[in-house]
Amino acid sequence: MKKDIAAPGEFSSDALYIMIRSWVLSTAPFPVIGIRAPEVANALIKSQTGLSFNMSRDIPPVFSGDAYNTFSGYKDDLERLDSLNEHSAAWFVAHLSRIETTKDLDRYETHLNAMLTWMHVLGYLVLIPDVGYLATPKLIENWTFSKQE
């Protein structure tokens, strides 16, 4: 069955949870302060693959690194993109590398901010005023959004 391909910068709540979780844990024990989409993307791919990945802050973003070189070929071929295992490293690299415009990046950051807020409200993150967000045991124990009780 063919899945709908999301607009560039648009991700499901499951994917956003995985991204934020990877980013927060990659900075531990230091807090995260504010969403910076490239930092989230870079931390996610590095944690999933162990390969280098860099999404620049430019518009359009410049992508580089071994993970990008390995998996970016899927981004322009929607049939191949549709065939990837959802939330695999290849899937994330292909979808992230489709971000090209300010609108795409704004959409991505809006969705990341919404997930960050959601995770804080539901106890996955604690906000320490004037410091930032830190992981709670709940975040550390729950690898994916969909496996929660």
CYANA upper distance limits for C-alpha pairs under 8 A (distance plus 0.5 A):
  2 LYS  CA     82 ASP  CA      7.39
  3 LYS  CA     82 ASP  CA      6.90
  4 ASP  CA     82 ASP  CA      8.47
  5 ILE  CA     78 LEU  CA      8.09
  5 ILE  CA     82 ASP  CA      7.56
  6 ALA  CA     10 GLU  CA      6.28
  6 ALA  CA     11 PHE  CA      7.41
  7 ALA  CA    104 ASP  CA      8.36
  8 PRO  CA     95 HIS  CA      7.31
  8 PRO  CA     96 LEU  CA      7.90
  8 PRO  CA     98 ARG  CA      5.89
  8 PRO  CA     99 ILE  CA      5.60
  8 PRO  CA    100 GLU  CA      8.21
  8 PRO  CA    104 ASP  CA      6.02
  8 PRO  CA    108 TYR  CA      8.45
  9 GLY  CA     95 HIS  CA      8.01
  9 GLY  CA     96 LEU  CA      7.27
  9 GLY  CA     98 ARG  CA      7.96
  9 GLY  CA     99 ILE  CA      6.19
  9 GLY  CA    104 ASP  CA      5.47
  9 GLY  CA    105 LEU  CA      6.56
  9 GLY  CA    106 ASP  CA      8.36
  9 GLY  CA    107 ARG  CA      6.10
  9 GLY  CA    108 TYR  CA      4.77
 10 GLU  CA    104 ASP  CA      8.33
 10 GLU  CA    107 ARG  CA      6.92
 10 GLU  CA    108 TYR  CA      6.31
 10 GLU  CA    111 HIS  CA      7.72
 11 PHE  CA     15 ALA  CA      6.45
 11 PHE  CA     16 LEU  CA      6.78
 11 PHE  CA    108 TYR  CA      8.11
 11 PHE  CA    111 HIS  CA      7.99
 12 SER  CA     16 LEU  CA      6.73
 13 SER  CA     17 TYR  CA      6.50
 13 SER  CA    115 MET  CA      7.72
 13 SER  CA    145 PHE  CA      8.13
 14 ASP  CA     18 ILE  CA      6.86
 14 ASP  CA    144 THR  CA      7.42
 14 ASP  CA    145 PHE  CA      5.87
 14 ASP  CA    146 SER  CA      7.13
 15 ALA  CA     19 MET  CA      6.73
 15 ALA  CA     87 HIS  CA      6.99
 16 LEU  CA     20 ILE  CA      6.64
 16 LEU  CA    111 HIS  CA      7.90
 16 LEU  CA    112 LEU  CA      6.76
 16 LEU  CA    115 MET  CA      6.90
 17 TYR  CA     21 ARG  CA      6.45
 17 TYR  CA    115 MET  CA      7.10
 17 TYR  CA    144 THR  CA      7.48
 17 TYR  CA    145 PHE  CA      6.52
 18 ILE  CA     22 SER  CA      6.58
 18 ILE  CA     44 LEU  CA      8.27
 18 ILE  CA    143 TRP  CA      8.01
 18 ILE  CA    144 THR  CA      6.77
 18 ILE  CA    145 PHE  CA      7.89
 19 MET  CA     23 TRP  CA      6.70
 19 MET  CA     40 VAL  CA      6.89
 19 MET  CA     41 ALA  CA      7.53
 19 MET  CA     44 LEU  CA      6.07
 20 ILE  CA     24 VAL  CA      6.55
 20 ILE  CA     40 VAL  CA      7.23
 20 ILE  CA    112 LEU  CA      7.76
 20 ILE  CA    115 MET  CA      8.05
 20 ILE  CA    116 LEU  CA      7.37
 21 ARG  CA     25 LEU  CA      6.60
 21 ARG  CA    139 LEU  CA      7.56
 21 ARG  CA    143 TRP  CA      8.48
 22 SER  CA     26 SER  CA      6.46
 22 SER  CA     40 VAL  CA      8.18
 22 SER  CA     43 ALA  CA      6.79
 22 SER  CA     44 LEU  CA      5.74
 22 SER  CA     47 SER  CA      7.17
 23 TRP  CA     27 THR  CA      7.09
 23 TRP  CA     39 GLU  CA      7.94
 23 TRP  CA     40 VAL  CA      5.72
 23 TRP  CA     41 ALA  CA      8.44
 23 TRP  CA     43 ALA  CA      5.75
 23 TRP  CA     44 LEU  CA      6.67
 24 VAL  CA     28 ALA  CA      7.05
 24 VAL  CA     31 PRO  CA      7.91
 24 VAL  CA     32 VAL  CA      6.87
 24 VAL  CA    134 LEU  CA      7.57
 24 VAL  CA    135 ALA  CA      7.13
 25 LEU  CA     29 PRO  CA      8.41
 25 LEU  CA    135 ALA  CA      7.60
 25 LEU  CA    140 ILE  CA      8.46
 26 SER  CA     43 ALA  CA      6.91
 26 SER  CA     47 SER  CA      8.16
 27 THR  CA     31 PRO  CA      7.22
 27 THR  CA     32 VAL  CA      7.52
 28 ALA  CA    134 LEU  CA      8.18
 28 ALA  CA    135 ALA  CA      8.45
 29 PRO  CA    134 LEU  CA      8.28
 30 PHE  CA    134 LEU  CA      7.93
 31 PRO  CA    131 VAL  CA      7.25
 31 PRO  CA    132 GLY  CA      5.64
 31 PRO  CA    133 TYR  CA      5.65
 31 PRO  CA    134 LEU  CA      5.59
 32 VAL  CA    132 GLY  CA      5.88
 32 VAL  CA    133 TYR  CA      5.72
 32 VAL  CA    134 LEU  CA      7.33
 33 ILE  CA    131 VAL  CA      7.88
 33 ILE  CA    132 GLY  CA      5.35
 33 ILE  CA    133 TYR  CA      6.98
 34 GLY  CA    132 GLY  CA      8.40
 35 ILE  CA     40 VAL  CA      8.05
 35 ILE  CA    109 GLU  CA      7.28
 35 ILE  CA    112 LEU  CA      7.53
 35 ILE  CA    113 ASN  CA      6.98
 36 ARG  CA     40 VAL  CA      6.97
 36 ARG  CA    109 GLU  CA      7.87
 37 ALA  CA     41 ALA  CA      6.68
 37 ALA  CA    105 LEU  CA      8.08
 37 ALA  CA    108 TYR  CA      7.68
 37 ALA  CA    109 GLU  CA      6.37
 37 ALA  CA    112 LEU  CA      8.25
 38 PRO  CA     42 ASN  CA      6.44
 38 PRO  CA     54 ASN  CA      8.03
 38 PRO  CA     55 MET  CA      5.68
 38 PRO  CA     56 SER  CA      6.68
 38 PRO  CA     57 ARG  CA      6.83
 39 GLU  CA     43 ALA  CA      6.55
 39 GLU  CA     55 MET  CA      8.29
 40 VAL  CA     44 LEU  CA      6.63
 41 ALA  CA     45 ILE  CA      6.82
 41 ALA  CA     54 ASN  CA      8.50
 41 ALA  CA     55 MET  CA      7.47
 41 ALA  CA     96 LEU  CA      7.85
 42 ASN  CA     46 LYS  CA      6.60
 42 ASN  CA     53 PHE  CA      6.16
 42 ASN  CA     54 ASN  CA      6.09
 42 ASN  CA     55 MET  CA      6.89
 43 ALA  CA     47 SER  CA      6.52
 44 LEU  CA     48 GLN  CA      6.68
 45 ILE  CA     49 THR  CA      6.41
 45 ILE  CA     50 GLY  CA      7.96
 45 ILE  CA     51 LEU  CA      7.87
 45 ILE  CA     52 SER  CA      8.29
 45 ILE  CA     53 PHE  CA      6.89
 45 ILE  CA     67 ALA  CA      7.88
 45 ILE  CA     89 ALA  CA      7.01
 45 ILE  CA     92 PHE  CA      7.98
 45 ILE  CA     93 VAL  CA      7.68
 46 LYS  CA     50 GLY  CA      5.31
 46 LYS  CA     51 LEU  CA      6.04
 46 LYS  CA     52 SER  CA      6.55
 46 LYS  CA     53 PHE  CA      6.93
 48 GLN  CA     89 ALA  CA      6.56
 49 THR  CA     67 ALA  CA      7.73
 49 THR  CA     89 ALA  CA      7.05
 51 LEU  CA     65 GLY  CA      7.92
 51 LEU  CA     66 ASP  CA      6.22
 51 LEU  CA     67 ALA  CA      5.89
 52 SER  CA     64 SER  CA      8.49
 52 SER  CA     65 GLY  CA      5.30
 52 SER  CA     66 ASP  CA      5.74
 52 SER  CA     67 ALA  CA      6.37
 52 SER  CA     68 TYR  CA      8.47
 53 PHE  CA     63 PHE  CA      7.85
 53 PHE  CA     64 SER  CA      6.38
 53 PHE  CA     65 GLY  CA      4.93
 53 PHE  CA     66 ASP  CA      6.85
 53 PHE  CA     67 ALA  CA      6.02
 53 PHE  CA     68 TYR  CA      6.50
 54 ASN  CA     62 VAL  CA      8.34
 54 ASN  CA     63 PHE  CA      6.01
 54 ASN  CA     64 SER  CA      5.70
 54 ASN  CA     65 GLY  CA      6.46
 54 ASN  CA     68 TYR  CA      8.42
 55 MET  CA     61 PRO  CA      6.58
 55 MET  CA     62 VAL  CA      6.36
 55 MET  CA     63 PHE  CA      5.20
 55 MET  CA     64 SER  CA      7.35
 56 SER  CA     61 PRO  CA      5.61
 56 SER  CA     62 VAL  CA      5.70
 56 SER  CA     63 PHE  CA      6.94
 57 ARG  CA     61 PRO  CA      6.35
 57 ARG  CA     62 VAL  CA      8.26
 58 ASP  CA     62 VAL  CA      7.06
 59 ILE  CA    100 GLU  CA      7.13
 59 ILE  CA    101 THR  CA      6.61
 59 ILE  CA    102 THR  CA      6.91
 60 PRO  CA     99 ILE  CA      7.93
 60 PRO  CA    100 GLU  CA      5.06
 60 PRO  CA    101 THR  CA      6.08
 60 PRO  CA    102 THR  CA      8.00
 61 PRO  CA     99 ILE  CA      7.73
 61 PRO  CA    100 GLU  CA      6.73
 63 PHE  CA     68 TYR  CA      7.21
 63 PHE  CA     97 SER  CA      7.45
 64 SER  CA     68 TYR  CA      6.12
 64 SER  CA     69 ASN  CA      7.40
 65 GLY  CA     69 ASN  CA      6.69
 66 ASP  CA     70 THR  CA      6.55
 67 ALA  CA     71 PHE  CA      6.58
 67 ALA  CA     72 SER  CA      8.42
 67 ALA  CA     93 VAL  CA      7.83
 68 TYR  CA     72 SER  CA      5.69
 68 TYR  CA     93 VAL  CA      6.86
 69 ASN  CA     73 GLY  CA      8.34
 71 PHE  CA     89 ALA  CA      8.49
 71 PHE  CA     90 ALA  CA      5.63
 71 PHE  CA     93 VAL  CA      6.66
 71 PHE  CA     94 ALA  CA      6.83
 72 SER  CA     90 ALA  CA      8.14
 72 SER  CA     93 VAL  CA      6.72
 72 SER  CA     94 ALA  CA      5.65
 72 SER  CA     97 SER  CA      7.25
 73 GLY  CA     77 ASP  CA      8.03
 73 GLY  CA     94 ALA  CA      7.82
 74 TYR  CA     78 LEU  CA      7.87
 74 TYR  CA     80 ARG  CA      6.34
 74 TYR  CA     81 LEU  CA      5.70
 74 TYR  CA     90 ALA  CA      8.34
 74 TYR  CA     94 ALA  CA      6.04
 75 LYS  CA     81 LEU  CA      6.72
 75 LYS  CA     94 ALA  CA      4.98
 75 LYS  CA     95 HIS  CA      6.87
 75 LYS  CA     97 SER  CA      7.19
 75 LYS  CA     98 ARG  CA      6.61
 76 ASP  CA     81 LEU  CA      8.31
 76 ASP  CA     98 ARG  CA      8.39
 77 ASP  CA     81 LEU  CA      6.53
 78 LEU  CA     82 ASP  CA      6.41
 79 GLU  CA     83 SER  CA      6.98
 80 ARG  CA     84 LEU  CA      7.30
 81 LEU  CA     91 TRP  CA      7.62
 81 LEU  CA     94 ALA  CA      7.66
 84 LEU  CA     88 SER  CA      7.91
 84 LEU  CA     90 ALA  CA      7.60
 84 LEU  CA     91 TRP  CA      6.29
 85 ASN  CA     91 TRP  CA      7.06
 86 GLU  CA     91 TRP  CA      6.45
 87 HIS  CA     91 TRP  CA      6.25
 87 HIS  CA     92 PHE  CA      6.59
 88 SER  CA     92 PHE  CA      6.83
 89 ALA  CA     93 VAL  CA      6.64
 90 ALA  CA     94 ALA  CA      6.51
 91 TRP  CA     95 HIS  CA      6.63
 92 PHE  CA     96 LEU  CA      6.39
 93 VAL  CA     97 SER  CA      6.42
 94 ALA  CA     98 ARG  CA      7.10
 95 HIS  CA     99 ILE  CA      7.97
 99 ILE  CA    104 ASP  CA      5.93
 99 ILE  CA    105 LEU  CA      6.82
100 GLU  CA    104 ASP  CA      6.81
100 GLU  CA    105 LEU  CA      7.87
101 THR  CA    105 LEU  CA      6.82
102 THR  CA    106 ASP  CA      6.45
103 LYS  CA    107 ARG  CA      6.56
104 ASP  CA    108 TYR  CA      6.76
105 LEU  CA    109 GLU  CA      6.65
106 ASP  CA    110 THR  CA      6.47
107 ARG  CA    111 HIS  CA      6.74
108 TYR  CA    112 LEU  CA      6.66
109 GLU  CA    113 ASN  CA      6.52
110 THR  CA    114 ALA  CA      6.71
111 HIS  CA    115 MET  CA      6.78
112 LEU  CA    116 LEU  CA      6.62
113 ASN  CA    117 THR  CA      6.67
114 ALA  CA    118 TRP  CA      6.64
115 MET  CA    119 MET  CA      6.50
116 LEU  CA    120 HIS  CA      6.74
117 THR  CA    121 VAL  CA      6.67
118 TRP  CA    122 LEU  CA      6.67
119 MET  CA    123 GLY  CA      6.68
119 MET  CA    124 TYR  CA      5.45
119 MET  CA    125 LEU  CA      6.39
120 HIS  CA    124 TYR  CA      6.12
120 HIS  CA    125 LEU  CA      5.03
120 HIS  CA    126 VAL  CA      6.48
120 HIS  CA    127 LEU  CA      7.67
121 VAL  CA    125 LEU  CA      8.34
123 GLY  CA    136 THR  CA      7.61
123 GLY  CA    138 LYS  CA      7.56
124 TYR  CA    135 ALA  CA      6.84
124 TYR  CA    136 THR  CA      5.95
124 TYR  CA    137 PRO  CA      8.00
124 TYR  CA    138 LYS  CA      5.89
124 TYR  CA    139 LEU  CA      5.19
125 LEU  CA    133 TYR  CA      6.54
125 LEU  CA    134 LEU  CA      6.01
125 LEU  CA    135 ALA  CA      5.27
125 LEU  CA    136 THR  CA      5.85
125 LEU  CA    139 LEU  CA      7.47
126 VAL  CA    133 TYR  CA      5.98
126 VAL  CA    134 LEU  CA      5.89
126 VAL  CA    135 ALA  CA      7.01
126 VAL  CA    136 THR  CA      7.00
127 LEU  CA    131 VAL  CA      8.19
127 LEU  CA    132 GLY  CA      6.06
127 LEU  CA    133 TYR  CA      4.97
127 LEU  CA    134 LEU  CA      7.07
128 ILE  CA    132 GLY  CA      5.89
128 ILE  CA    133 TYR  CA      6.79
128 ILE  CA    134 LEU  CA      8.24
135 ALA  CA    139 LEU  CA      6.39
135 ALA  CA    140 ILE  CA      7.36
136 THR  CA    140 ILE  CA      7.07
137 PRO  CA    141 GLU  CA      6.58
138 LYS  CA    142 ASN  CA      6.68
139 LEU  CA    143 TRP  CA      7.92
142 ASN  CA    147 LYS  CA      7.70
142 ASN  CA    148 GLN  CA      7.26
143 TRP  CA    147 LYS  CA      8.15
144 THR  CA    148 GLN  CA      7.88
